[in-house]
Amino acid sequence: MASMKKYKVKATTRYSHSLPKLVCPDESQNGSLLISTLHLSRILSIDNSAMTMTVESGVLLRDLIDKAAKAGLALPSSPYWWGLTIGGMISTGAHGSTMWGGSYVHDYVVGVRIVTPASPDEGYAKVRVLDNDHPDIKAAKLSLGVLGILSQVTLKLQPLFKRSITIVRKTDSNLATQATTFGKEHEFGDMTWYPYQRKVLYRRDDRVSSNASGNGLNDFIGFRSVLKPASELVRASEDIQEATGDALGKCISARAMTSTLSTSGFGFTNNGNFFTGYPIIGYQNRLQASGSCLDRSVGAPLTACVWDPRIKGTFHHQTTVNLPLSKVKNFIEDVQKLRDLEPQAFCTLELGFGILMRYIKGSDSYLGTQEDSLDFDLTYYRSKTASTPRLFEDVLEEVEQMAVFKYGGIPHWGKNRNVGFIGAISKFKHADEFLKVKESYDPSGVFSSKWTDQILGLDQSGVSVVKDGCALEGLCICSDDIHCAPKKGYVCLPGRIYTHARVCTDVSKELLHI
């Protein structure tokens, strides 16, 4: 019906976690439509001998890994948050952390069924069945939702296995060097960096024998239900710190939070109930992801996930860029130089659980990372008022622009501000092949939008939105003071380490450096 009437269409999942506008259809004079995958939630088949599993695209990661485990199988790599659907994960390039095999969820996809527009003679829609021998699967496995709607996905799994996790806290003095090798030493290793505290958490995470003793569980504190008043109090406190310029207060709060996380094992338990120390040993399905705040029966209606928009809880920007391993050392050293100039500027990242660094193995998908890389995930304060500048606005803008432009980082398609997507498509050597498949599958652009055309380079206007205050929200890179907040003392100046950057700087603080 949508194809026939030339509606603009997007698929949406039950939770819609994509930060950019991938799920938003354009307004159209003919109409626009959201198609939910809420009820596409069945496990269709499990073939133990072939170790494959076929599911509908709306199946949650939580349900997928649980059902697989009951059949003695495991998905080797996944995001750490389980409230994502299989369709959403593969369409945006969601991933775990490993260089020992596939890092992306879509690396384990061996077949898909996708519904696309078609000619009137074909009934306006057709179902395409693609396996690993079909060249188009390299586009369909990471499609941004612009080819059609995934209806079924077949995954190649592995026998269920156990992991052993030990988190070690060290100084960040040799992080730049360690980051290039740590992923080769531990199969599921990652790092969490606290720049202000000059500390790094190294997660030594490897497979162990299935006979190893332990029934550990991952229930990450940041993904647990929180009392709504408590969540609102934390947010109100940070709002006050931002409004009053209380950088020290943010740093004290960050230290307190990271200390609490550490002493509680970050939510890991040795037996499902208590954390008694490392290592945490348990089955893959119990350790690879968590998200207990999705369980509405726990504490409802007094509790919620901290980011639930229906409460006055956390609200943040998220910059997620991955860099080739060959460029990681220099990037980290540049961030450290910037940190040495403004240590307190990084406390907002530590309140967002630090800089999470995950390893990504190069993928054969057209829009996936093409070489072994390290993914940097930065989560930080965002005002509910777009015209309000942030404390140390300039520092994180400089980090963002260094990652994207100086070091040529590519964006996580399901995260990032507009700045992260500037020129992104030119960094993918197989972009033209992807666009050919897109044109073949949806020539009339039913599943396209202005946003997807912009990030794919099809709309020459680009992703930047230039207007007063645009740099505050990452909609543009400032080139004039009015793109910042000059009436509040924030003007457009060069970066301190990366002088090609243009960032919104608090003039009163800049004068202290002169």
C-alpha positions as CSV (number, residue, x, y, z in Angstrom):
1,M,0.0,0.0,0.0
2,A,2.8,2.4,0.9
3,S,4.7,1.6,-2.3
4,M,1.6,2.0,-4.4
5,K,0.7,5.4,-2.8
6,K,4.3,6.6,-2.8
7,Y,4.4,7.1,1.0
8,K,7.6,7.6,2.8
9,V,8.3,4.6,5.0
10,K,10.6,3.7,7.9
11,A,10.7,0.6,10.1
12,T,10.7,1.1,13.8
13,T,11.5,-1.2,16.7
14,R,9.8,-1.3,20.0
15,Y,12.3,0.9,21.8
16,S,13.8,2.9,18.9
17,H,17.3,3.5,20.4
18,S,18.9,5.0,17.3
19,L,20.2,8.5,18.2
20,P,20.3,10.0,14.7
21,K,17.1,10.3,12.6
22,L,17.3,6.9,10.9
23,V,13.8,6.0,12.0
24,C,12.2,9.3,11.0
25,P,10.3,9.3,7.6
26,D,10.1,12.5,5.7
27,E,6.8,14.4,5.6
28,S,5.3,13.7,2.2
29,Q,2.3,15.2,0.4
30,N,1.2,11.6,-0.2
31,G,1.8,10.5,3.4
32,S,4.3,8.8,5.6
33,L,4.3,5.6,7.5
34,L,6.1,3.9,10.4
35,I,6.0,0.1,10.3
36,S,6.6,-1.5,13.7
37,T,8.5,-4.8,14.1
38,L,6.9,-5.2,17.6
39,H,5.1,-8.4,16.6
40,L,7.9,-9.7,14.4
41,S,9.2,-11.4,17.5
42,R,9.3,-15.1,16.9
43,I,12.2,-17.5,17.0
44,L,11.4,-19.4,13.8
45,S,13.9,-22.3,13.8
46,I,17.1,-23.6,15.4
47,D,19.3,-26.1,13.5
48,N,21.6,-27.6,16.1
49,S,23.6,-29.6,13.5
50,A,24.2,-26.6,11.3
51,M,24.4,-24.3,14.4
52,T,22.0,-21.8,12.7
53,M,19.1,-19.9,14.1
54,T,16.4,-18.1,12.1
55,V,14.5,-15.3,13.8
56,E,12.1,-12.5,12.9
57,S,13.7,-9.1,12.8
58,G,11.9,-7.7,15.9
59,V,13.4,-10.3,18.2
60,L,15.3,-8.7,21.1
61,L,18.9,-9.5,21.7
62,R,17.9,-10.7,25.2
63,D,15.5,-13.3,23.8
64,L,17.8,-14.3,21.0
65,I,20.7,-15.2,23.3
66,D,18.5,-16.9,25.9
67,K,16.8,-19.1,23.3
68,A,20.2,-19.9,21.7
69,A,21.6,-20.9,25.1
70,K,18.8,-23.3,25.8
71,A,19.8,-25.0,22.5
72,G,23.4,-25.1,23.6
73,L,24.4,-22.3,21.2
74,A,25.8,-18.8,21.6
75,L,26.1,-15.6,19.6
76,P,29.8,-14.8,20.0
77,S,29.7,-11.0,19.8
78,S,27.0,-8.5,20.6
79,P,26.4,-5.0,22.1
80,Y,26.4,-4.8,25.9
81,W,22.8,-3.6,26.0
82,W,20.2,-6.3,25.3
83,G,17.2,-4.1,24.6
84,L,17.9,-4.0,20.8
85,T,16.3,-6.0,18.0
86,I,18.2,-8.1,15.6
87,G,16.9,-6.0,12.7
88,G,18.0,-2.8,14.4
89,M,21.4,-4.2,15.4
90,I,22.5,-5.3,12.0
91,S,21.0,-2.3,10.2
92,T,23.1,0.2,12.2
93,G,26.3,-1.9,12.6
94,A,26.0,-2.7,16.4
95,H,28.9,-4.6,17.7
96,G,30.8,-6.0,20.7
97,S,34.5,-6.0,21.3
98,T,36.8,-8.6,19.7
99,M,39.5,-9.0,17.1
100,W,39.5,-12.8,17.2
101,G,36.5,-13.2,15.0
102,G,33.5,-11.1,13.9
103,S,32.9,-8.1,16.0
104,Y,29.6,-6.9,14.4
105,V,26.4,-8.8,14.9
106,H,26.0,-8.8,11.2
107,D,29.3,-10.8,10.8
108,Y,27.2,-13.8,12.0
109,V,24.4,-13.3,9.5
110,V,24.3,-15.9,6.8
111,G,20.8,-15.1,5.4
112,V,18.1,-12.5,5.4
113,R,14.6,-12.0,4.0
114,I,13.9,-8.4,3.1
115,V,10.7,-6.8,1.8
116,T,11.3,-4.1,-0.8
117,P,9.2,-1.9,-3.0
118,A,8.4,-3.3,-6.5
119,S,6.7,-2.5,-9.7
120,P,2.9,-2.6,-10.2
121,D,3.3,-5.8,-12.2
122,E,4.9,-7.4,-9.1
123,G,2.2,-6.2,-6.7
124,Y,4.2,-3.1,-5.5
125,A,6.2,-5.2,-3.1
126,K,8.5,-8.3,-3.2
127,V,10.3,-10.5,-0.8
128,R,14.0,-11.0,-1.5
129,V,15.8,-14.0,0.0
130,L,19.6,-13.5,0.3
131,D,22.3,-15.9,1.5
132,N,26.0,-15.5,1.8
133,D,26.5,-16.4,-1.8
134,H,24.4,-13.5,-2.9
135,P,26.5,-10.3,-3.5
136,D,23.7,-8.0,-2.2
137,I,23.9,-9.4,1.3
138,K,27.0,-7.2,1.8
139,A,24.6,-4.2,1.5
140,A,21.6,-5.8,3.3
141,K,23.7,-6.8,6.4
142,L,24.2,-3.1,7.2
143,S,21.5,-1.2,5.3
144,L,20.6,1.8,7.5
145,G,17.0,0.8,6.7
146,V,17.1,2.3,3.2
147,L,16.7,-1.0,1.2
148,G,13.4,-2.2,2.7
149,I,12.3,-3.9,5.8
150,L,14.1,-7.0,7.2
151,S,11.6,-9.7,8.0
152,Q,13.8,-12.6,8.9
153,V,17.5,-13.1,9.8
154,T,19.5,-16.3,9.9
155,L,22.6,-16.4,12.2
156,K,25.5,-18.8,12.3
157,L,26.1,-19.5,16.0
158,Q,28.8,-21.3,18.0
159,P,28.6,-23.9,20.8
160,L,27.7,-22.3,24.1
161,F,30.9,-21.4,26.0
162,K,32.1,-19.9,29.2
163,R,34.1,-16.7,29.7
164,S,36.3,-15.4,32.5
165,I,36.3,-11.7,33.2
166,T,38.8,-9.7,35.4
167,I,38.8,-5.9,35.5
168,V,42.2,-4.4,36.3
169,R,42.6,-0.7,37.1
170,K,45.9,0.9,35.9
171,T,47.4,4.3,35.2
172,D,46.8,5.7,31.7
173,S,50.5,6.6,31.2
174,N,51.0,3.9,28.6
175,L,47.4,3.6,27.3
176,A,48.4,4.9,23.9
177,T,50.7,1.9,23.3
178,Q,48.6,-0.6,25.2
179,A,45.5,0.2,23.3
180,T,47.0,-1.1,20.0
181,T,47.9,-4.5,21.5
182,F,45.4,-5.3,24.3
183,G,42.7,-6.6,21.9
184,K,45.1,-9.2,20.5
185,E,45.8,-10.5,24.0
186,H,42.2,-11.0,25.2
187,E,39.4,-12.3,23.0
188,F,36.6,-10.0,24.4
189,G,38.9,-7.4,25.9
190,D,37.9,-3.8,26.2
191,M,39.0,-0.7,28.0
192,T,37.3,2.1,29.9
193,W,39.3,5.3,30.2
194,Y,38.9,8.0,32.9
195,P,41.0,10.8,31.6
196,Y,40.6,13.2,34.6
197,Q,41.6,10.4,37.1
198,R,44.3,9.3,34.7
199,K,43.1,5.7,35.1
200,V,42.1,2.9,32.7
201,L,40.0,-0.2,33.4
202,Y,41.4,-3.1,31.4
203,R,38.8,-5.9,31.0
204,R,40.6,-9.1,30.6
205,D,37.9,-11.3,29.1
206,D,38.6,-14.7,27.5
207,R,36.9,-18.1,26.9
208,V,37.6,-20.8,29.4
209,S,36.8,-24.5,29.7
210,S,33.1,-25.3,30.1
211,N,34.2,-27.2,33.2
212,A,35.5,-24.0,34.9
213,S,33.6,-23.4,38.1
214,G,31.3,-20.3,38.1
215,N,27.8,-19.1,37.2
216,G,28.5,-15.4,36.9
217,L,25.9,-12.9,35.8
218,N,26.2,-9.4,34.1
219,D,23.7,-6.9,35.5
220,F,25.4,-3.7,34.7
221,I,24.5,-0.9,37.2
222,G,23.9,1.6,34.4
223,F,21.3,-0.6,32.9
224,R,19.4,-1.4,36.1
225,S,16.1,0.1,37.1
226,V,16.5,3.3,39.2
227,L,14.0,5.0,41.5
228,K,12.6,7.8,39.5
229,P,13.2,10.5,42.2
230,A,16.8,9.3,42.5
231,S,17.3,9.6,38.7
232,E,15.8,13.0,38.7
233,L,17.9,14.2,41.6
234,V,21.1,13.1,39.8
235,R,20.1,15.0,36.7
236,A,19.1,18.1,38.7
237,S,22.5,18.1,40.4
238,E,24.3,18.0,37.1
239,D,22.1,20.8,35.8
240,I,23.1,23.0,38.7
241,Q,26.8,22.2,38.3
242,E,26.5,23.2,34.6
243,A,24.6,26.4,35.3
244,T,27.0,27.5,38.1
245,G,30.2,26.4,36.3
246,D,30.9,24.0,39.1
247,A,33.6,21.9,37.4
248,L,35.0,20.7,40.7
249,G,31.6,19.5,41.8
250,K,31.3,17.4,38.6
251,C,34.7,15.9,39.2
252,I,33.8,15.0,42.8
253,S,30.6,13.4,41.6
254,A,32.5,11.5,38.9
255,R,35.0,10.1,41.4
256,A,32.2,9.0,43.8
257,M,30.4,7.3,41.0
258,T,33.4,5.4,39.6
259,S,34.4,4.3,43.1
260,T,30.9,2.9,43.7
261,L,31.0,1.1,40.4
262,S,34.3,-0.4,41.1
263,T,33.6,-1.7,44.6
264,S,30.3,-3.2,43.4
265,G,32.0,-5.0,40.5
266,F,30.1,-2.8,38.0
267,G,27.1,-5.1,38.4
268,F,28.8,-8.4,37.8
269,T,28.1,-11.1,40.3
270,N,29.9,-14.4,40.8
271,N,26.7,-16.4,41.3
272,G,23.8,-14.2,40.1
273,N,23.4,-12.7,43.6
274,F,26.7,-11.3,45.0
275,F,30.0,-9.9,43.8
276,T,32.8,-11.5,45.8
277,G,35.7,-10.7,43.5
278,Y,37.4,-11.5,40.2
279,P,37.4,-13.5,38.1
280,I,33.8,-13.6,37.1
281,I,33.3,-16.9,35.3
282,G,30.0,-17.8,33.6
283,Y,28.3,-18.7,30.4
284,Q,28.3,-16.4,27.4
285,N,24.5,-15.7,27.5
286,R,24.8,-14.5,31.1
287,L,27.8,-12.3,30.6
288,Q,27.6,-10.8,27.1
289,A,24.8,-8.2,27.7
290,S,22.4,-6.9,30.2
291,G,19.4,-4.5,30.6
292,S,17.3,-5.4,33.6
293,C,15.6,-2.0,33.6
294,L,13.5,-3.3,30.7
295,D,11.8,-5.7,33.1
296,R,8.7,-3.7,33.9
297,S,7.7,-6.0,36.7
298,V,10.7,-4.9,38.8
299,G,9.9,-1.9,40.9
300,A,7.2,-0.5,38.5
301,P,5.8,2.1,38.5
302,L,8.3,3.7,40.8
303,T,11.4,2.8,38.8
304,A,12.6,3.3,35.2
305,C,15.7,3.2,33.0
306,V,17.7,6.4,33.7
307,W,17.2,7.7,30.2
308,D,13.5,7.2,30.1
309,P,12.1,10.4,28.5
310,R,9.0,10.3,30.6
311,I,11.1,11.2,33.7
312,K,13.5,14.1,34.2
313,G,16.5,11.8,34.1
314,T,19.7,11.7,32.1
315,F,19.9,13.4,28.8
316,H,23.1,13.3,26.8
317,H,25.1,13.6,23.6
318,Q,26.9,10.5,22.3
319,T,30.0,10.7,20.1
320,T,31.1,7.2,18.8
321,V,33.9,7.0,16.3
322,N,36.1,4.2,15.4
323,L,39.7,4.7,14.3
324,P,42.1,2.3,12.5
325,L,44.5,0.7,15.0
326,S,47.4,2.5,13.1
327,K,46.0,5.9,14.2
328,V,45.0,5.0,17.8
329,K,48.3,5.8,19.5
330,N,48.5,9.4,18.1
331,F,44.8,10.1,18.8
332,I,45.1,9.0,22.5
333,E,48.3,11.1,22.9
334,D,46.5,14.2,21.5
335,V,43.5,13.7,23.9
336,Q,46.0,13.3,26.8
337,K,47.7,16.6,25.8
338,L,44.3,18.3,25.8
339,R,43.4,16.7,29.1
340,D,46.6,18.1,30.6
341,L,45.5,21.6,29.6
342,E,41.9,21.2,31.0
343,P,41.7,18.1,33.3
344,Q,38.3,19.0,34.7
345,A,36.7,19.1,31.2
346,F,36.7,15.3,31.1
347,C,34.7,14.8,34.3
348,T,31.5,15.0,32.3
349,L,32.7,11.9,30.4
350,E,33.4,10.1,33.6
351,L,29.8,10.8,34.8
352,G,28.8,9.1,31.5
353,F,30.8,5.9,32.6
354,G,34.1,7.0,31.0
355,I,35.4,6.6,27.4
356,L,34.5,3.0,26.4
357,M,36.9,1.5,23.9
358,R,35.9,-1.6,22.0
359,Y,37.8,-3.5,19.3
360,I,36.3,-4.1,15.9
361,K,37.5,-6.6,13.3
362,G,37.3,-5.5,9.7
363,S,34.0,-6.5,8.0
364,D,33.0,-7.3,4.5
365,S,29.8,-5.4,4.6
366,Y,29.8,-2.3,2.4
367,L,29.1,0.2,5.2
368,G,31.1,-1.6,7.9
369,T,34.6,-0.8,9.3
370,Q,37.0,-2.1,6.6
371,E,40.1,-2.6,8.8
372,D,40.8,-3.6,12.4
373,S,39.8,-0.6,14.5
374,L,39.2,0.7,18.0
375,D,35.8,2.2,18.7
376,F,35.7,5.3,21.1
377,D,32.3,5.8,22.8
378,L,31.9,9.1,24.6
379,T,28.7,10.0,26.5
380,Y,28.3,13.4,28.0
381,Y,25.9,16.0,29.3
382,R,23.3,17.6,27.0
383,S,21.1,20.5,28.0
384,K,17.3,20.2,27.6
385,T,17.6,23.7,26.0
386,A,19.4,23.7,22.7
387,S,20.7,27.3,23.1
388,T,22.4,26.5,26.4
389,P,26.2,25.9,26.1
390,R,27.9,23.2,28.1
391,L,30.7,23.6,30.6
392,F,34.0,23.1,28.7
393,E,32.0,22.9,25.4
394,D,35.2,23.5,23.4
395,V,37.2,20.6,24.8
396,L,34.8,17.8,23.8
397,E,34.1,19.5,20.4
398,E,37.9,19.5,19.8
399,V,38.1,15.8,20.7
400,E,35.1,15.1,18.4
401,Q,36.7,17.0,15.4
402,M,40.1,15.4,16.0
403,A,38.6,11.9,15.8
404,V,36.4,12.6,12.8
405,F,38.7,14.9,10.7
406,K,42.4,14.7,11.8
407,Y,42.3,11.0,12.2
408,G,39.6,10.1,9.7
409,G,37.4,8.2,12.1
410,I,34.1,6.7,10.8
411,P,30.9,7.1,12.7
412,H,28.7,4.4,14.4
413,W,25.7,4.7,12.2
414,G,23.3,4.4,15.1
415,K,24.9,7.1,17.3
416,N,26.6,10.5,16.9
417,R,25.7,14.1,16.3
418,N,25.6,15.6,12.8
419,V,29.2,16.6,12.9
420,G,30.2,12.9,13.1
421,F,28.6,12.2,9.7
422,I,30.3,15.1,7.7
423,G,32.1,13.4,4.8
424,A,31.6,10.0,6.3
425,I,30.4,8.1,3.2
426,S,33.6,9.1,1.4
427,K,35.6,7.0,3.9
428,F,33.9,3.7,2.7
429,K,35.6,2.3,-0.4
430,H,32.5,0.2,-1.2
431,A,30.0,3.0,-0.9
432,D,29.3,3.0,-4.6
433,E,28.4,-0.7,-4.5
434,F,26.0,0.0,-1.6
435,L,24.3,2.8,-3.5
436,K,23.9,0.6,-6.6
437,V,22.0,-2.0,-4.5
438,K,19.9,0.8,-2.9
439,E,18.9,2.1,-6.3
440,S,18.0,-1.4,-7.5
441,Y,16.0,-2.3,-4.4
442,D,14.1,1.0,-3.9
443,P,14.4,3.2,-7.0
444,S,11.6,5.5,-6.0
445,G,13.1,6.1,-2.6
446,V,10.2,4.9,-0.5
447,F,12.6,4.0,2.4
448,S,14.9,7.0,1.9
449,S,14.7,10.3,3.7
450,K,16.4,13.6,3.5
451,W,18.6,12.5,6.4
452,T,19.7,9.2,4.8
453,D,20.3,10.9,1.5
454,Q,22.5,13.4,3.3
455,I,24.6,10.9,5.2
456,L,24.9,8.8,2.0
457,G,26.1,11.8,0.0
458,L,23.0,11.8,-2.3
459,D,21.8,15.2,-1.0
460,Q,24.5,17.7,-1.7
461,S,23.2,20.0,1.1
462,G,25.1,17.8,3.5
463,V,24.3,17.0,7.1
464,S,25.3,20.4,8.6
465,V,22.5,22.6,9.7
466,V,23.9,26.2,9.8
467,K,21.9,28.6,12.0
468,D,22.3,30.5,15.2
469,G,23.6,28.3,18.0
470,C,24.0,25.2,15.7
471,A,27.4,24.2,17.0
472,L,26.0,23.8,20.6
473,E,24.1,20.7,19.4
474,G,26.7,19.4,17.0
475,L,24.5,20.4,14.0
476,C,27.4,22.3,12.5
477,I,31.1,23.2,13.1
478,C,31.2,26.9,14.0
479,S,32.6,29.4,11.6
480,D,31.1,32.5,13.2
481,D,30.4,33.4,16.8
482,I,26.6,33.3,16.2
483,H,27.0,29.5,15.7
484,C,27.9,29.4,19.4
485,A,26.4,31.5,22.2
486,P,28.1,34.9,22.1
487,K,25.6,36.5,24.4
488,K,26.6,33.9,27.0
489,G,30.3,34.4,26.4
490,Y,30.9,31.5,24.0
491,V,32.6,32.4,20.7
492,C,34.1,30.4,17.9
493,L,37.8,29.9,18.2
494,P,40.5,27.4,17.0
495,G,41.2,24.3,19.0
496,R,44.2,24.2,21.3
497,I,45.9,21.0,20.1
498,Y,44.1,20.5,16.8
499,T,44.2,24.1,15.5
500,H,42.1,23.2,12.4
501,A,39.2,22.6,14.8
502,R,36.7,25.3,15.3
503,V,35.0,25.2,18.7
504,C,32.7,27.1,21.0
505,T,34.9,28.5,23.7
506,D,34.0,30.3,26.9
507,V,35.9,33.6,26.5
508,S,36.1,34.2,30.3
509,K,37.9,30.9,30.7
510,E,40.1,31.4,27.6
511,L,41.4,34.7,29.1
512,L,42.7,32.7,32.0
513,H,45.0,30.8,29.6
514,I,46.4,33.9,28.0
